[in-house]
Amino acid sequence: MCTSASCNRTGGRAAAVLAASLALILLVAAGQPAAPGPLREVRVAIGPPAVVGYLPVYVAMGLGAFDELARTSGLRTVFIDFRGGPDATTALIGGDVQFATVTITQVIKAHEQGKDLKFLLTFFNAQTMAMIVQAELREVTAPSQLRGRRVGVTSLGSATHMQARHILAAYGVEPEAVQFVPVGGPQTALAAWRRKTVDALVYLDPLITTLVEEGSARLLYDVRTLDGTVRLYGAAHISSGLLTRPEVIARDPDAVQALVDVFVRTLRWLRAHRTKPEEIARVLPAGLNWTPAMLRANLAGLSPDGRVLPEAVGTVIRFLKQDRLLDPAFAVPVDRLVDDRFVRKAIAGGGGP
């Protein structure tokens, strides 16, 4: 049994030890990240999937960027495949997804119809497409000779459809002079080519490279390089990128910024590896099987940092009007089509490869 004095000394030591232990626990806890809560899901539409126009998406997947985003920001990114850009955009407008990786053309057409979408960043400043013709049609040596022929595109109103119209117009062929045939995603497009239900095709890689290398197709016009794009349009021409709805931005700007940051970092990684397509091929998700040669054919038009060039937006609008795919009176300013706050912040942040 302890005396009053000894009990006081023992109790004091115990209290001191307890206080020190609590202080240590609090100190350690202060230096540790909070335990992650439930993941929030963000859905991103892709239309069509598995095409090189969405190379930054697949590289980001292969680099583990979306896994890291889930760990650091609590965002689980789910990609949903659609037949083409118009279908993916419809899903975005309808609220089925929060983001879409399609073309700025879809933003412009949505505004024409009174729907407000915002383009956040661009993946390519060149068109990642080419026009090919069945190799056996030896009499067809230029797009001008496609009158009366069947031209395959992913879907009517899609970027490939508009690209086909641009190429034909440059060679003096009216859109009504050919039959546009929707062929869907890569697998159904390949089947249509094999069955010869189309005479020519405007599409993206890897299908273009595959068909040319196997000898079943010949190139009629190549827009995969910046040079080919500028010769056709007279300037850079935005291809694919990331877009969303204004209410998504208003409701969850942190999620928007986190996703934009992922793509800016990925574009910078790609810029650092432009001369090493074999290394890019190695990080791609299993199943894509994109060859270094195919990647090399498309890397020249890649955006270095996702920045949306106003002059490139103007080029898209000008050609849509020229091809009678947009009301000549369309006058929505660029700053209503594009919200570049997030890409500018990501660029200023300096997150390199």
C-alpha positions, 0 to 999 in steps of 0.5 A, a space after each residue: 500500500 502506498 503512502 499519500 506522497 508515493 501515490 501522488 508521485 506515481 500518479 504524476 508519472 503516469 499522467 506525464 507518460 499519458 500526456 506524452 503518449 497523447 502528444 506523440 499520437 497527435 504529432 504522428 497523426 498530424 504528419 499522416 494523410 487522412 484515411 481515404 473515404 469512399 471513392 467518388 465516381 466520375 464517368 467519362 464517355 469515349 466515342 469511338 474507343 481504342 483509336 489513337 485520337 485518345 492516345 493520352 487517355 490510354 497512356 494515362 491508364 498505362 502509367 497508372 495515373 487514374 489509380 493515383 488519382 483515386 488514391 490522392 483525390 478519391 476519384 474513381 474514373 470510369 471510361 464508357 465506350 460509345 459508337 462515335 462522338 455524337 453518341 458520347 456527346 449525347 450521353 454528356 448532355 443527358 447527364 449519363 456521364 460527367 465528361 467526354 473525350 471527343 472533338 471540339 466540333 461536338 461542343 460547337 454543334 451543341 451550342 448551335 442547338 442551344 446546349 452549353 458544353 465547355 471544351 477543357 483541353 486538347 489532345 491534338 492540334 492535327 487531325 489523327 485521321 486519314 482517307 484510304 481506298 480499297 487497294 483493288 480500286 486502282 482507278 481511284 488515285 485521288 479523293 476527286 475520283 470518289 464521286 458515286 462511291 461509298 465512304 465509310 465513317 464512324 457515324 454520321 455527324 462524327 469527326 470522321 464524317 466531317 473530316 471526310 467532307 473536308 477532304 472531299 471539298 478540298 478536291 472539289 467533290 460535293 458531299 451529296 456526290 458520295 454515299 456516307 456509310 456509318 461503320 462504327 468502332 474499329 471492329 465493325 469498321 474492319 468488318 465493313 472493310 473486309 466485306 467491301 461494303 465501303 469503297 473508301 474509309 476515313 478513320 483513325 489509327 491503328 486501323 489505317 496503319 493496319 490496312 495499309 501495311 497489309 496491302 488491302 488499302 492505299 492512302 488517298 490523303 493523310 491528315 495524321 501529320 501537322 503538315 497534312 493538317 495545315 495543307 488542308 486547313 491552312 492552320 492547326 486544327 483541334 482534334 480530340 480533347 476533354 469536355 464537360 457541362 457547366 454544372 459539373 464545373 460549378 458543382 465539383 471544380 476540384 474533380 475537373 482540375 484533378 482530371 485536367 491535371 492528369 492529362 496535362 502531365 500525360 501530354 508532357 510525358 508524351 512530349 518527352 518521349 516523342 522520339 521514343 515511340 517504342 517506350 510509349 508502346 510499352 506503357 499502353 494497356 494490354 490489348 491495344 497492340 499499337 506499334 511504334 510505327 503507328 504511334 510515330 505516324 501520329 505524334 507530330 500533331 500531339 499538343 505539348 500541354 493541352 492548351 486550347 489555341 483560339 486560332 485553331 478553334 476559329 479554323 474548326 468553325 470556319 470549315 464547319 461553315 464552309 462545309 455547310 455543317 454549321 449555320 453561317 450566322 453562328 457567332 458564339 465567341 471562343 470563351 463561351 465554347 472553351 473554359 481554359 482556366 483549368 488547363 492554364 492552372 495545370 500548366 502553371 503548376 509545372 507538373 512534368 513527366 
